Amino acid sequence: MTEPSTPEARLLSQVSGSRLMDSTRSIARWVRLSGEPDELASFEWVKARLEEYGFETELTHHRAYISLPGPAVLRVAGHDREVTGISHAFATSTPTGGLSGRLVDARSADAAGAADAFAGKIVLVDGMASGVSVRTWEDRGTIAQVHVHDDHLHETSVSPVWGNPTEQGLELMPRTPGLAIRRSDAAWLRELMSGGPIEVTIHTEVLTEWRPIPLLTAALPAAPAEPYVLLSSHIDSWYYGAMDNGSANATTLEVARILAENAGELRRGLRVAFWSGHSHGRFAGSAWYADDRWLDLHEHCVAHVFVDSTGGKGATVVTEAPVMPQTKGLAAAAVKAVTGEEFDGKRIGRFADQSFYAIGLNSVFGTLSEQEASGASDTISFKTGGKRAGGLGWWWHTPDDTVDKVDEAFLVRDTKIYLAALHRLLTAPRLPFDYRPAIEEVAATLGSRAKASARHLDTTGLLRDAADAHEAIHRFHEALDRAGREADEVANRALLRLSRHLVPLAFHESGRFERDLAEPLVPVPSLRDLERLAGLPEDDAVAHAMATRLHRTINRVRFGLRNATRVAREAQQELTAVSAHAEA
């Protein structure tokens, strides 16, 4: 048998399919609801494995706002048929005896265009519920929402708040009940409505409370303490959650095991975290950790690598995983090394325990492999877009997410990709980040928005600062490409500092110590409303108020751009000096 030709190839050859499947089966023995005893048992099992591998572990508890939905039922007045469904996490429970009202189809009511089409009614709407959709329907006056899924019922959370809510966050929580039903039942309801108005009664049960949940962290003492890479995944699950997230927990453990056995090669530290509260607390575990360890993460963490739903049956697409522009090259190299495929990637958003944007951490992966879209178009699953990617499988967030939905060969493949990415982050003499595509995205975004809103705001300074940052960062990378190994310390210091300015600017909307809402993410989100402003008349009172807010936000964005420019220029000068000294 030929020996692997490189250190990375040697590490990849150590990935064990049987060990991965054994770990998946072990974790998927338990239904892992956040804060429940069976979840804690799975945490203790993972903790024991990490200690076997040589990690120092800490299993603690913190308080989190957790919501556990129960069954739901819908009945139509005058009919014996009972429609069974599921409630939504963070929606309200119905009163004793249920909630009754007229059922209105969002399709036909929207077409009618009446302003009061939904007021005081229960709405039937296609697709999964979300915090955004629930707030929209509540604003339109509905007293409840009935969401139509595919042939299966997929659990979900409708909290608009990321992590634990503040006092203000509690005020944003849903005020109405909601449930999901199958499309066959929705077809029956629509057939009834075609003959005239119908009255329905719904019953939902949701337990929402503050409760302690576990948090497991581990450090590898044989590796440097800092700077370090954070590797994480969530343990909590819907039902037995073999793919989501038992297989990903297995991937995390296998990567940790192999890196621990090769700790002498590592230039940087490795910290591993397993979260609770992902599914039932809107990422409460990782958000709490980010709050609790903010300063340490800001000063020492070079990247966050998140592992979710690896090795799914039929998950043939590995080239469209979510990444940041500056980490796309790293992801592409890892995918290429394992599969030989060219990586396209897509922009990472607000999902997958990405609780670290405000701190400024570079992120690699949220999910990894997905189904082919051509075979998943008729199903609801976790889908984040792409050319080919079609989500995580019809069993996602259902009782059918069992071990038979995990493909051992795909799990080995995905684990090797994660291992390759981690190995490069931990051993590369220079951190593998390229900020040129990141600043290009920022500059292009600001350019188009500034042009559209120019009649309301003077954005000349904003565009000038974006152009300066663009030039400085490109020149920094050009100097970096020319520099030898003697410049690694200067390079790594600058590569870390640049992330602290560019990531919050490009991926975070509110203040550095605040949480954004759990809403869709666009580039430079704090200035997204420049597009709305562009559509308002110049003499509009709302436009004046919006321009006042955006004027202040522009200052914040300019401040971040200027800091990034300063870091890049200073680093370029240092690189030039170090290189000149080495040549002398």
N, C-alpha and C positions, 0 to 999 in steps of 0.2 A: 504494500500500500504506500503510495506517494505521500510524503509529509507535506502539510500546507506550506506555501512558499513565503508567507508574510505573517507577522504577529497577529494582524487582524484575521486572516484566514484561519490561523490556528485557534483563535478564540471562537470564531463562528463554527468550527468543526466540533466544539464542545457542547453545542446546544443539543439537548436530549429530548426527543419527542415523547418517549415514554414517561420521563420525569414531568414534562409539561402536562401531559394528560392526567397523570396521577394527581398533580396539584389541582388541576381543574376539577376533577371528581371530588377531591377532598373538600374544596371550598364550596362546591355546588351541593354538598350535603345539606346545607342550611339555607333557610329562607332568611335573608339578611336585612330585615327592616331596621332602620336607624334607631339605635338606642335600645333594641330588644336583646334578650339573652342569647339567642342563636347567633346574632351578629357578633356579639362579644366573643362567643366561642370561636368564630372564624378568625377574628383578630388575634386571639391567643394562639391559634394554630399557625398563623402566618408569623407571629412573633417568634415562636419556637424555631421555625425554619430559618429565619434570619440569624438567630443566635447560633444555630448549627453552622452557618456559613461564616461566622466570625464577626458579625455586626454587634455593636452595642445598641441596645434598643430601649425605647421608652414608650410605655403604653399609659396614656393619661385620658382624662375625660374633661370635656368642656360643655357648657350649656349651649343649646341650639334650639331654634324654632323649627319644629318638625311637624309634618302633616302626613297622616296615614289614611288614605281614602278607603272606603269600604264599598260594599255592593250598592247597586242602584236599580230602581224599578220604575217603569213608566206604564201607566194604564190609561186607556182611552175610555171616556164615558160612554156607556152603552155597549161595550165590547168585553168579552171574557179574556181575550188574549192579553198576556202579560209580557211586556218587553223588558228583558233583563239587560243591565249594562254595568258600568263601573262609574264611581264618583271620581272627582279630580282632586289631587292634593292641593290644599289651600283654598279650595272653594268652600262655601258654607254648607252646613247640613240643612236639610229641610226641617220645618217644624214637625212636631208629633202629628201624625195624620197626613203628612205630606204637604205639597204645595200644588195648588190647582190653578189652571189658567188656559186661555186659548192658545193653541199651538199655531205658529205662523212660520211658513217656509221662507227662509231668507231669499231664496231664488225668486219667488213670485212677488214677495213684498217689496224687495228692492226694485223689481221691474215696475211695480205700481207707482213708486216714487213718492208715496205719501209720507209727510213729515212725522206722523204719529203711527206709522205702520207697525212699530214694535213696542210702543209704550204700553206697559202693563201686561205684556204677553210673554209667552215662552217661545224662544226662537229655535228653529231647526236649521242647523248650519253644517255644511260639508267641511271635513278636515279636522285635524287635531286642535284642541284648545291650547291657548297660551296666555301669558299674562297680558300681552298686548290685545289679543282678540277679546278676552273677557272684559277688559276695561272699555274697549270700543262698544261692545254690546250693552254694557251697563250704562254707558253714556247715552245710548239710544233708547234707554228706558225699559229694557227687558227685565223680567223678574227671574229668569233662569235661561240657561242655554243647553240645548241638546245637540251634541256634536256627533257627526256621522263618520264612523271609521270604515275600514274595509271588512273582510270576513272575520277579523279578529279584533279584540279590544286591547288597545295599547295604553298602559298607564302613563300618566303625565302629571306635571305640576303646572299650576296656573298662577304662581306667585310672580309678580313683576319685579320683585326685589332680589338682588344677588346676595345670597348669604343671609345672616341674621338681620332682621329689620331694626332700624332705630324707631323712635317714637313717630317720626314722619313716615317711615316705611310701613308701620302698622296701619296708618291711615290709607295707604295705597292698596292694601290687601283686598281681594275680591269680597264683595258684599252680597253676592248671589250664589245659589247652588248651580252646579253643572254636572252633566253626566255624558258618557259616550255610549253609543249604541252601534250595532252592526248595520251595514248598508241594506241587508235584506229587510230588517225591521223598518229602516227609514223608507224603503220603497213602499212598504205597506201603509205607513203613515201618510205618505204623499198621495197614494191612491185614495185613501179616505178623504184627504183634504181637497182632492179634485172634485169631490161631490158636495163640498160645502164646509163651513167652519167646524172644527172639532175641539172639544175640551179634554185636557189631559191632567192627570195627577202624577207627580213625580215624588219619589222617595230617595234621598241620598244620605249617606253617613260619612262624615269625615272627622277624624280626631286630630286636632291641631293644638299643640302645646309646647311650652318650653320644657326640655328634658336634657339630661346629660347624654352625650354620645362619645364614643371612643375615638382616639387619634393615636396612631402608631407611627413613630419616627425611628429611624435607624441611621447610624453613622458607621463608616468603615475605619476603624482606628489604624489599620495598616497603611492607609493612604494619607496624603496631606490633609490637614483639617480645613484649610481654605487657601484660595478660593475653591468653591465646590459647585457641583451640578446637582440639581434637585430632580430626582426621578420619582414619579408618583402615579398612583391609580386609586380608584375608589373601591371599597369592599362592599358597601351597602348595595342592595339589589331589589328589583321587583321579582317576587317569587324566588325560584332557585337561581336565576341569573347565571347560567353556565357560561354563556358567551359574554354577557354584560352583567358582571364583569369578572366572572371566575377565571376565564381563560386569560384575561389581561392581568389579573393578579398572578397567575402562573407565569406569564411572560416576565413580569416585574421581578418575581422571585428568581427565575432562571437567569436573567441578566445580572441580578445582584450576586448570585452564586458564582457565576463565571468571573465577574470582575473582582470579586473577593479573592478567588483563587489566583488571580493575576495582579494583585494589588501592587506588587513591586514595580509594575510598568506605569502606574498612574502618576501623572504630574499634578492632578487636581483631586480634591476630595469628592466623595460621593455620599449624598444624603438621600435616603429613601423614605417616602411618606405614603401611608395608606389612609384614605379619608373615609369617614362616615358622612352622612348628610348630603351626599351628592344628589341622590334621587328624591329624597323626602324632605330636603332642607334647602333646595336650590343652591347647591355647592357650599353648604354651611361649614363643612369641615375645612376645606382649603381656604375659604374666605377668613375664617377665624384664625387659622395659622398665619395667613398673610398679615392680619392685623397684629397678632401677638409677636411675630418675628420680623416685623417690617424693617427695622434698622439693620438687623443681621443680614437679611436677604438683600437689602439695598447695597450693603457694603461688600458682601462676599459671594453672592450667588451669581454665577455666570450664565445660567440657562435653566429653564424648566422643561422637562421632557415628560409628557403625560401619556399613559398607556390605557387604552379603552377598546374593548370588544375585538380582541385579536383572534385570528384563526377561524372566522365564521365559515360555515359550510357555503360553498359557492362564491366566496369573496375573492374573486379573481382580479379585482382592480386595486393595484397598490401604487399607482402613479399619480393619484389625485388627492393625496392626504393634505390636511390643512397645515400650513406653515406661515411664517412671516417672510417678507421679501428677503431679509438679511440672513435667514436660516434655510432658504430654499436650496442653496448650493450644497449645504451639509446633507439635507434630506435626499437630494438627488444623488449624491455620491454613495450614500448608504443603500438606497434602492438599487442603484446600478451595480454595486458590488455584490449584492445578494441575488438579484434577478436578471441583471443585464438589460433591464428596461429603462427607457428615458422617462424622467420624472417631469410632470407638468405642474403638479401642486395646485393649491387654491389658497386664498387668503383665509387665515384662521379668524374665527369670530368669537362671540361670547357664548361659549359652551365648554364642555370638557374640563371643568375645574381650572379655567384660565383666570385665576383670581389674582394674578401678579402683574397685570399691565401697568397699574398705577405706580408700582415700585420701579418698573423699568426692566423687567426680566425678558430676555429673548426666549421665545418659545419654539419648540420643535414637536410637531404632531399634536393632535387632539384625538382623532381616531386615525386608523391607518388603512386597512383593507375594507373594500365595500363590494356589494353585488353589482353586476352589470345592470345599468339603467334599463336596457332593453327588456330585461326579464323581471323588472321590479316596478314598472310604471303603474301597475294597477294595485299597488300595496302602499300602506302607510308605514314608513320606517324613518329612522333618523337620517335625513338627507340634507347635505350641505352644498349641493350643486356640483358642477363639473361636466366634462364632456361625456364621460362614460359611467361615472359613479352613481349608483342607484340606492344607496343606503345600506343598512346593516342586517337586512333580512326580515321576512314577514313575521318572524317570531319575536322581534325586538319588543321588550317591555310587556311580554305576555307570559302566561304559564307554560308555554311551549318552548321557552328558552332553557332547554335541557342539554345535557352533555352530547346528545346525538347531533346537535347543531354546530358542534366544533369539529373541524377537520384537522387532524393531526399534522398533515403535511403543510397546510396553510399556517397553522399555529407555529410550526418550526420556522417557516419562511418569515413570518411577521416578527418573531422573536429575534431572528438573525438581523433583520433590518434595524430593530431597536438597539440591539447590541452593537452593531456597526456604528450607528450614530453616537451612542454613548461612548464607545471606545475612542472615537475621534475627538469628542468633546473633552475627554479626560486625559488623552495622551498627546494631542497635537501640540507642538512647540508654540504655535500661535492659535488663538481661538478662531475657529472656522466661521467667521461672520463677515459678510460683505454688505456694507451699508449703501453702496451705490444704488441698487434697485430700490432700497427703502426711501432714500431722499428723492429719487426720481418719482416715486409714487406720490410722496408728499407734495413736491413742487408741481406736478401735473394736476393734482387735486385742487390745490390752492389757486392755481392759475385759472382753471375753468370756473371755479366759484367766484373768484374775485372779478373776473370779467363780467359775469352775469349780474353781479350786485353793485357794479361800479357807480351807478347813479344814486345809490343810497349811502355808500361809504367810500372813503378814500383808502384804497388798499395798496397804494404805491409802496409804502414802507414794508408791508407784509411780503409783497412779491420781491422786493429787493433783498430782504433777509432770507427768503427761500432760495433765491439765486446765489447768494453768498454761501449758504450752507451747502448747496449743490456743488459749487465749485470747490469749496474747501474739502468736502468729503471725497470727491473724486481725486483731488491732488494728494490727499492723505493716503488713499489706497494705491495710487501710482507710486508714491514713495515707499509704501509698504511692500509692494511687489518687487522693488529694486533692492530692498534692504536684506542683509544677511542675518544669520542666527543671532548675531550680537545685538540686534535691535528687538529681540522678542519681548523683553521686559517692557520696553516703551510701548511696543505694539499692543500687548495684552492689556496694559493699563488703559490705553486709549479706547480699545475695542469694548472694554467693560463700561467706561464712562460714557461713550456714545450711546449705548443702549439706554442709559438712565435718562437721557434727554429725548431720544427719538421714539422709544416705545410709548411712553405716556402721551406724547404728541400725536402719534399715528393711531393709537389703539384705545385711548382713554378719553373720557369726555369731561368728567367732573374734576374736583381737586385731587391732589396726589394722595391724600389720606382719606378719601371718600370712595364709596362704591357707586359705580354706574348701575342703572337699572338693567335688568336682564332682557335687553332688547336687541334686535339685529344691529350689527356693527358695520360702519362704513369707514373709509380712511379719514383721518383727522375729524373724528366725530364731533368735537366741540364746535366746529364751524360748519356743520351740515346745514344749519339754518340760513346760511348765506343764500342757498338755493330758494328757500321759502321767501326770503326777503326780496329776491329778484322778481318775484311774481306780484309784489304789492305796489300800489301807486305811490309816487314820491311823496304826496301830501297826506298819506294815510296815517292815522294816529297810531295804529298797531305797528306800522313800519317804523315810526320814530322810536317807539319803545324797544322794538326788536333790534334796531340799529344801535341803540344805546348799550344793550347787553352784548351784542356782537363786537362792538368797539372795544369793550373791556376784554372779551375773549381773544380778540386779535392780539392784544398786548401780551396775553399769556402765551399764545403760540409763537409770537415773535421772540419772546424771552427764551423759549425752548430752542428755537432755531439758532439764536445768537450763542447760546451755551454750546450747542453742538458744533457751530462754526469755530468757536474758541478752542474747544477740545481738539478738533481736527487740525487747525492751524498750528497749535502748540506742538501737537504730536508730530506733524510733518517736519517742523523745525528740529525737534529732537532726533527724529529718524535720520535726517540729513546730517546732523552733527555726529551722531554715533557712527554712521556709515563712513563719514570722512575720517573720523578718528581711527577706525579699523583699517582704513586703507593707508594711513600715514605710516 
